[in-house]
């Protein structure tokens, strides 16, 4: 499993890429609003690394604790790893201190 992060602003949302089995929901993670997307990358999109065929992606908007837009992506080889990826994403904790 590969975990990566990026700070925003972000480009087009994941739903605009034509991923397979795309699901999106809004959640609260450690008190912050988050948009979570779960999807499979189709072979025809030029998938280079088959170990990253399935992904769970989360985006947080800017808040007092999330100082700029934040995106995290967990990608994995088989759909069986989805629960672990979701667990990792949902375990995110933000520093309670504010700037």
C-alpha positions in Angstrom: 0.0 0.0 0.0 1.2 3.5 -0.8 0.1 6.5 1.1 0.7 10.0 -0.3 -0.4 13.5 0.5 -0.7 16.9 -1.2 -1.7 20.3 -0.2 -4.1 22.3 -2.3 -5.7 23.9 -4.1 -6.7 20.7 -5.9 -7.4 20.1 -9.5 -10.6 18.3 -10.8 -12.3 16.0 -8.4 -11.7 12.3 -8.7 -15.3 11.7 -9.9 -14.3 13.5 -13.2 -11.7 11.0 -14.2 -14.0 8.1 -15.2 -12.8 5.7 -12.5 -14.5 2.3 -12.0 -16.8 1.6 -9.1 -16.5 5.2 -7.9 -18.1 6.0 -4.6 -18.0 9.3 -2.8 -19.2 10.3 0.7 -18.7 13.1 3.2 -17.5 12.2 6.7 -16.2 13.9 9.8 -12.6 12.7 10.6 -11.1 14.0 13.8 -13.7 16.8 13.9 -12.9 18.0 10.4 -15.2 17.8 7.3 -13.8 15.4 4.7 -14.8 14.2 1.3 -13.8 10.6 0.8 -13.7 8.9 -2.7 -13.1 5.2 -3.2 -12.4 3.9 -6.7 -10.6 1.5 -9.1 -8.3 2.8 -11.8 -9.2 1.2 -15.2 -6.4 -0.4 -17.2 -7.2 1.8 -20.2 -6.1 4.9 -18.2 -2.5 3.8 -18.7 -2.0 2.3 -15.2 1.7 2.1 -14.7 1.9 0.4 -11.4 -0.6 -2.4 -10.8 0.1 -2.1 -7.0 -1.9 1.1 -7.1 -5.0 -0.1 -8.9 -7.5 0.7 -6.1 -7.5 3.9 -4.1 -9.1 5.6 -1.1 -8.8 9.4 -1.4 -9.7 12.0 1.2 -9.8 15.8 0.9 -10.0 18.3 3.8 -10.9 21.9 3.4 -8.9 24.7 5.2 -9.9 25.1 8.8 -8.3 26.3 12.0 -6.4 23.0 12.3 -6.1 22.2 8.6 -4.1 25.2 7.6 -4.4 24.6 3.8 -6.4 22.2 1.7 -5.1 18.7 2.4 -5.5 15.6 0.3 -4.4 12.1 1.3 -4.4 9.1 -1.0 -4.0 5.4 -0.1 -3.5 3.1 -3.1 -3.3 -0.7 -3.1 -3.2 -3.7 -5.3 -6.3 -5.7 -4.4 -9.9 -4.7 -3.4 -9.4 -6.8 -0.2 -7.1 -4.0 1.1 -9.9 -1.4 1.0 -10.9 -1.8 4.7 -7.3 -1.2 5.8 -7.0 1.8 3.6 -10.2 3.3 5.0 -9.0 2.5 8.5 -5.8 4.4 7.9 -7.6 7.4 6.4 -10.1 7.5 9.2 -7.3 7.4 11.8 -5.9 10.8 10.8 -5.5 13.2 13.8 -4.9 16.9 13.6 -2.9 18.9 16.0 -5.3 20.7 18.4 -3.2 23.8 18.5 -4.2 26.7 16.2 -2.0 29.3 14.5 
